[in-house]
């Protein structure tokens, strides 16, 4: 996995506001501590079989396009994956 790191994600990202919840987890507006950049943080519960999620994360980390929301980094805890992404203030694509 290219940038997955098992750490305490709260050392790197501060969660500010819950933006939404869905079948796969919650999305928060937050601040990346290293540069005070506003980011979106998707928190996904994981179980023992997270190989599909890891493949998707690797794919997303490789996507470099102005038309795709950028995944900056991903942090893993024992039970969650925290995906730190570009914040798009316009809301959900389903809105």
VMD Tcl script that builds the backbone (N, CA, C; Angstrom):
set m [mol new atoms 285]
animate dup $m
set s [atomselect $m all]
$s set {name element resname resid chain x y z} {
  {N N UNK 1 A 0.849 -1.170 0.000}
  {CA C UNK 1 A 0.000 0.000 0.000}
  {C C UNK 1 A 0.891 1.228 0.000}
  {N N UNK 2 A 0.669 2.138 -0.877}
  {CA C UNK 2 A 1.628 3.202 -1.086}
  {C C UNK 2 A 1.726 4.226 0.037}
  {N N UNK 3 A 0.610 4.729 0.574}
  {CA C UNK 3 A 0.718 5.753 1.604}
  {C C UNK 3 A -0.086 5.414 2.841}
  {N N UNK 4 A -0.525 4.180 2.997}
  {CA C UNK 4 A -1.261 3.801 4.192}
  {C C UNK 4 A -0.325 3.665 5.367}
  {N N UNK 5 A -0.652 4.325 6.462}
  {CA C UNK 5 A 0.217 4.335 7.630}
  {C C UNK 5 A -0.652 4.020 8.845}
  {N N UNK 6 A -0.199 3.098 9.702}
  {CA C UNK 6 A -0.944 2.799 10.919}
  {C C UNK 6 A -0.468 3.741 12.016}
  {N N UNK 7 A -1.286 4.756 12.303}
  {CA C UNK 7 A -0.961 5.779 13.299}
  {C C UNK 7 A -2.253 6.299 13.904}
  {N N UNK 8 A -2.120 7.270 14.772}
  {CA C UNK 8 A -3.275 8.003 15.271}
  {C C UNK 8 A -3.544 9.143 14.287}
  {N N UNK 9 A -4.598 9.063 13.476}
  {CA C UNK 9 A -4.842 10.082 12.456}
  {C C UNK 9 A -5.079 11.477 13.033}
  {N N UNK 10 A -5.496 11.537 14.292}
  {CA C UNK 10 A -5.744 12.845 14.894}
  {C C UNK 10 A -4.466 13.637 15.134}
  {N N UNK 11 A -3.305 13.015 14.955}
  {CA C UNK 11 A -2.040 13.743 14.990}
  {C C UNK 11 A -1.831 14.532 13.701}
  {N N UNK 12 A -2.580 14.200 12.648}
  {CA C UNK 12 A -2.374 14.784 11.330}
  {C C UNK 12 A -3.569 15.595 10.830}
  {N N UNK 13 A -4.756 15.302 11.367}
  {CA C UNK 13 A -5.990 15.924 10.880}
  {C C UNK 13 A -6.892 16.239 12.060}
  {N N UNK 14 A -7.486 17.433 12.037}
  {CA C UNK 14 A -8.453 17.819 13.062}
  {C C UNK 14 A -9.842 17.803 12.432}
  {N N UNK 15 A -10.757 17.043 13.003}
  {CA C UNK 15 A -12.122 16.984 12.494}
  {C C UNK 15 A -12.914 18.162 13.044}
  {N N UNK 16 A -13.646 18.852 12.148}
  {CA C UNK 16 A -14.421 20.019 12.572}
  {C C UNK 16 A -15.922 19.792 12.527}
  {N N UNK 17 A -16.437 19.305 11.422}
  {CA C UNK 17 A -17.890 19.249 11.242}
  {C C UNK 17 A -18.275 17.984 10.485}
  {N N UNK 18 A -19.273 17.278 10.985}
  {CA C UNK 18 A -19.802 16.120 10.271}
  {C C UNK 18 A -20.605 16.630 9.086}
  {N N UNK 19 A -20.203 16.219 7.868}
  {CA C UNK 19 A -20.899 16.649 6.660}
  {C C UNK 19 A -21.976 15.671 6.234}
  {N N UNK 20 A -21.760 14.392 6.516}
  {CA C UNK 20 A -22.749 13.413 6.114}
  {C C UNK 20 A -22.372 12.016 6.547}
  {N N UNK 21 A -23.370 11.133 6.494}
  {CA C UNK 21 A -23.168 9.730 6.825}
  {C C UNK 21 A -23.796 8.890 5.733}
  {N N UNK 22 A -23.190 7.753 5.476}
  {CA C UNK 22 A -23.724 6.856 4.466}
  {C C UNK 22 A -23.451 5.418 4.829}
  {N N UNK 23 A -23.684 4.556 3.877}
  {CA C UNK 23 A -23.510 3.122 4.096}
  {C C UNK 23 A -22.061 2.759 4.394}
  {N N UNK 24 A -21.117 3.555 3.903}
  {CA C UNK 24 A -19.704 3.211 4.058}
  {C C UNK 24 A -19.002 3.978 5.160}
  {N N UNK 25 A -19.670 4.894 5.827}
  {CA C UNK 25 A -19.026 5.624 6.901}
  {C C UNK 25 A -19.477 7.067 6.970}
  {N N UNK 26 A -18.656 7.903 7.618}
  {CA C UNK 26 A -18.960 9.319 7.785}
  {C C UNK 26 A -17.944 10.170 7.028}
  {N N UNK 27 A -18.395 11.381 6.655}
  {CA C UNK 27 A -17.508 12.357 6.021}
  {C C UNK 27 A -17.527 13.622 6.867}
  {N N UNK 28 A -16.324 14.092 7.190}
  {CA C UNK 28 A -16.156 15.288 8.002}
  {C C UNK 28 A -15.405 16.362 7.221}
  {N N UNK 29 A -15.691 17.614 7.548}
  {CA C UNK 29 A -14.823 18.706 7.130}
  {C C UNK 29 A -13.767 18.810 8.206}
  {N N UNK 30 A -12.519 18.967 7.795}
  {CA C UNK 30 A -11.444 19.033 8.774}
  {C C UNK 30 A -10.315 19.921 8.310}
  {N N UNK 31 A -9.281 19.965 9.108}
  {CA C UNK 31 A -8.089 20.760 8.817}
  {C C UNK 31 A -6.881 19.841 8.895}
  {N N UNK 32 A -6.061 19.848 7.830}
  {CA C UNK 32 A -4.797 19.113 7.855}
  {C C UNK 32 A -3.822 19.942 8.679}
  {N N UNK 33 A -3.325 19.374 9.749}
  {CA C UNK 33 A -2.528 20.099 10.735}
  {C C UNK 33 A -1.211 20.615 10.152}
  {N N UNK 34 A -0.602 19.887 9.236}
  {CA C UNK 34 A 0.712 20.271 8.708}
  {C C UNK 34 A 0.699 21.608 7.976}
  {N N UNK 35 A -0.433 21.955 7.325}
  {CA C UNK 35 A -0.460 23.194 6.547}
  {C C UNK 35 A -1.768 23.983 6.690}
  {N N UNK 36 A -2.604 23.600 7.645}
  {CA C UNK 36 A -3.890 24.266 7.893}
  {C C UNK 36 A -4.817 24.246 6.674}
  {N N UNK 37 A -4.652 23.287 5.783}
  {CA C UNK 37 A -5.523 23.191 4.612}
  {C C UNK 37 A -6.841 22.536 5.002}
  {N N UNK 38 A -7.939 23.107 4.498}
  {CA C UNK 38 A -9.253 22.519 4.711}
  {C C UNK 38 A -9.362 21.261 3.855}
  {N N UNK 39 A -9.797 20.172 4.469}
  {CA C UNK 39 A -9.883 18.882 3.782}
  {C C UNK 39 A -11.198 18.203 4.139}
  {N N UNK 40 A -11.546 17.194 3.359}
  {CA C UNK 40 A -12.637 16.295 3.705}
  {C C UNK 40 A -12.002 15.015 4.217}
  {N N UNK 41 A -12.583 14.443 5.250}
  {CA C UNK 41 A -12.068 13.203 5.830}
  {C C UNK 41 A -13.191 12.181 5.839}
  {N N UNK 42 A -12.999 11.121 5.069}
  {CA C UNK 42 A -13.968 10.024 5.051}
  {C C UNK 42 A -13.448 8.951 5.993}
  {N N UNK 43 A -14.244 8.588 6.984}
  {CA C UNK 43 A -13.863 7.571 7.960}
  {C C UNK 43 A -14.686 6.326 7.676}
  {N N UNK 44 A -13.988 5.254 7.320}
  {CA C UNK 44 A -14.626 4.009 6.911}
  {C C UNK 44 A -14.275 2.918 7.911}
  {N N UNK 45 A -15.278 2.278 8.510}
  {CA C UNK 45 A -14.980 1.134 9.382}
  {C C UNK 45 A -14.387 -0.004 8.550}
  {N N UNK 46 A -13.393 -0.678 9.099}
  {CA C UNK 46 A -12.798 -1.808 8.382}
  {C C UNK 46 A -12.878 -3.053 9.249}
  {N N UNK 47 A -12.917 -4.182 8.554}
  {CA C UNK 47 A -12.891 -5.461 9.253}
  {C C UNK 47 A -11.657 -6.215 8.763}
  {N N UNK 48 A -11.615 -7.477 8.976}
  {CA C UNK 48 A -10.441 -8.258 8.596}
  {C C UNK 48 A -10.173 -8.314 7.103}
  {N N UNK 49 A -11.195 -8.144 6.270}
  {CA C UNK 49 A -11.024 -8.248 4.823}
  {C C UNK 49 A -11.114 -6.865 4.200}
  {N N UNK 50 A -9.992 -6.149 4.181}
  {CA C UNK 50 A -9.982 -4.806 3.614}
  {C C UNK 50 A -9.160 -4.728 2.330}
  {N N UNK 51 A -8.925 -5.851 1.674}
  {CA C UNK 51 A -8.092 -5.849 0.459}
  {C C UNK 51 A -8.747 -5.043 -0.666}
  {N N UNK 52 A -10.075 -5.103 -0.798}
  {CA C UNK 52 A -10.758 -4.319 -1.822}
  {C C UNK 52 A -10.615 -2.830 -1.561}
  {N N UNK 53 A -10.732 -2.431 -0.302}
  {CA C UNK 53 A -10.560 -1.030 0.068}
  {C C UNK 53 A -9.141 -0.569 -0.231}
  {N N UNK 54 A -8.154 -1.383 0.096}
  {CA C UNK 54 A -6.761 -1.015 -0.156}
  {C C UNK 54 A -6.483 -0.861 -1.649}
  {N N UNK 55 A -7.073 -1.728 -2.465}
  {CA C UNK 55 A -6.914 -1.591 -3.928}
  {C C UNK 55 A -7.526 -0.280 -4.415}
  {N N UNK 56 A -8.713 0.042 -3.901}
  {CA C UNK 56 A -9.368 1.284 -4.304}
  {C C UNK 56 A -8.557 2.503 -3.869}
  {N N UNK 57 A -7.997 2.462 -2.660}
  {CA C UNK 57 A -7.170 3.569 -2.174}
  {C C UNK 57 A -5.941 3.737 -3.049}
  {N N UNK 58 A -5.268 2.647 -3.389}
  {CA C UNK 58 A -4.104 2.736 -4.274}
  {C C UNK 58 A -4.480 3.351 -5.616}
  {N N UNK 59 A -5.636 2.955 -6.156}
  {CA C UNK 59 A -6.104 3.509 -7.420}
  {C C UNK 59 A -6.351 5.015 -7.283}
  {N N UNK 60 A -7.041 5.408 -6.203}
  {CA C UNK 60 A -7.361 6.825 -5.994}
  {C C UNK 60 A -6.110 7.669 -5.780}
  {N N UNK 61 A -5.114 7.117 -5.097}
  {CA C UNK 61 A -3.870 7.862 -4.892}
  {C C UNK 61 A -3.153 8.121 -6.219}
  {N N UNK 62 A -3.384 7.254 -7.201}
  {CA C UNK 62 A -2.754 7.419 -8.506}
  {C C UNK 62 A -3.505 8.333 -9.448}
  {N N UNK 63 A -4.742 8.690 -9.116}
  {CA C UNK 63 A -5.548 9.558 -9.992}
  {C C UNK 63 A -5.104 11.008 -9.833}
  {N N UNK 64 A -4.603 11.564 -10.895}
  {CA C UNK 64 A -4.186 12.971 -10.891}
  {C C UNK 64 A -4.917 13.668 -12.027}
  {N N UNK 65 A -6.051 14.270 -11.706}
  {CA C UNK 65 A -6.864 14.942 -12.711}
  {C C UNK 65 A -7.622 16.079 -12.055}
  {N N UNK 66 A -7.789 17.188 -12.769}
  {CA C UNK 66 A -8.591 18.283 -12.210}
  {C C UNK 66 A -10.079 17.922 -12.132}
  {N N UNK 67 A -10.471 16.792 -12.710}
  {CA C UNK 67 A -11.868 16.374 -12.739}
  {C C UNK 67 A -12.195 15.307 -11.693}
  {N N UNK 68 A -11.199 14.918 -10.897}
  {CA C UNK 68 A -11.380 13.880 -9.883}
  {C C UNK 68 A -10.955 14.453 -8.531}
  {N N UNK 69 A -11.766 14.242 -7.498}
  {CA C UNK 69 A -11.402 14.685 -6.149}
  {C C UNK 69 A -10.106 13.988 -5.750}
  {N N UNK 70 A -9.139 14.765 -5.293}
  {CA C UNK 70 A -7.816 14.250 -4.964}
  {C C UNK 70 A -7.810 13.593 -3.587}
  {N N UNK 71 A -7.308 12.373 -3.515}
  {CA C UNK 71 A -7.042 11.712 -2.238}
  {C C UNK 71 A -5.609 12.048 -1.860}
  {N N UNK 72 A -5.434 12.763 -0.752}
  {CA C UNK 72 A -4.099 13.195 -0.335}
  {C C UNK 72 A -3.347 12.094 0.389}
  {N N UNK 73 A -3.988 11.489 1.368}
  {CA C UNK 73 A -3.340 10.440 2.138}
  {C C UNK 73 A -4.390 9.608 2.843}
  {N N UNK 74 A -3.943 8.493 3.383}
  {CA C UNK 74 A -4.841 7.584 4.083}
  {C C UNK 74 A -4.132 7.078 5.329}
  {N N UNK 75 A -4.871 7.051 6.423}
  {CA C UNK 75 A -4.342 6.564 7.693}
  {C C UNK 75 A -5.221 5.423 8.180}
  {N N UNK 76 A -4.596 4.428 8.768}
  {CA C UNK 76 A -5.320 3.276 9.286}
  {C C UNK 76 A -5.169 3.205 10.794}
  {N N UNK 77 A -6.301 2.971 11.464}
  {CA C UNK 77 A -6.286 2.616 12.874}
  {C C UNK 77 A -6.632 1.131 12.925}
  {N N UNK 78 A -6.811 0.622 14.104}
  {CA C UNK 78 A -7.136 -0.797 14.232}
  {C C UNK 78 A -8.481 -1.132 13.594}
  {N N UNK 79 A -9.425 -0.170 13.605}
  {CA C UNK 79 A -10.782 -0.464 13.140}
  {C C UNK 79 A -11.301 0.474 12.053}
  {N N UNK 80 A -10.493 1.452 11.613}
  {CA C UNK 80 A -10.973 2.439 10.642}
  {C C UNK 80 A -9.896 2.795 9.640}
  {N N UNK 81 A -10.364 3.249 8.480}
  {CA C UNK 81 A -9.499 3.901 7.497}
  {C C UNK 81 A -9.942 5.355 7.422}
  {N N UNK 82 A -8.998 6.287 7.509}
  {CA C UNK 82 A -9.273 7.717 7.392}
  {C C UNK 82 A -8.708 8.171 6.058}
  {N N UNK 83 A -9.582 8.543 5.125}
  {CA C UNK 83 A -9.167 9.027 3.810}
  {C C UNK 83 A -9.217 10.548 3.831}
  {N N UNK 84 A -8.059 11.177 3.689}
  {CA C UNK 84 A -7.954 12.635 3.714}
  {C C UNK 84 A -7.965 13.107 2.261}
  {N N UNK 85 A -9.012 13.860 1.920}
  {CA C UNK 85 A -9.279 14.199 0.529}
  {C C UNK 85 A -9.428 15.703 0.340}
  {N N UNK 86 A -9.346 16.099 -0.902}
  {CA C UNK 86 A -9.632 17.470 -1.296}
  {C C UNK 86 A -11.047 17.836 -0.836}
  {N N UNK 87 A -11.187 19.006 -0.235}
  {CA C UNK 87 A -12.502 19.467 0.213}
  {C C UNK 87 A -13.185 20.216 -0.913}
  {N N UNK 88 A -14.395 19.811 -1.236}
  {CA C UNK 88 A -15.213 20.481 -2.246}
  {C C UNK 88 A -16.437 21.024 -1.545}
  {N N UNK 89 A -16.505 22.311 -1.377}
  {CA C UNK 89 A -17.558 22.937 -0.591}
  {C C UNK 89 A -18.940 22.903 -1.209}
  {N N UNK 90 A -19.093 22.359 -2.399}
  {CA C UNK 90 A -20.381 22.365 -3.071}
  {C C UNK 90 A -21.351 21.297 -2.589}
  {N N UNK 91 A -20.929 20.397 -1.706}
  {CA C UNK 91 A -21.803 19.341 -1.211}
  {C C UNK 91 A -21.583 18.050 -1.944}
  {N N UNK 92 A -22.469 17.116 -1.717}
  {CA C UNK 92 A -22.376 15.781 -2.310}
  {C C UNK 92 A -22.745 15.816 -3.779}
  {N N UNK 93 A -22.185 14.905 -4.536}
  {CA C UNK 93 A -22.546 14.800 -5.953}
  {C C UNK 93 A -23.980 14.337 -6.131}
  {N N UNK 94 A -24.587 13.805 -5.078}
  {CA C UNK 94 A -25.979 13.365 -5.159}
  {C C UNK 94 A -26.959 14.455 -4.730}
  {N N UNK 95 A -26.459 15.617 -4.302}
  {CA C UNK 95 A -27.336 16.736 -3.895}
  {C C UNK 95 A -27.987 17.373 -5.112}
}
mol reanalyze $m
mol bondsrecalc $m
mol representation Tube
mol addrep $m
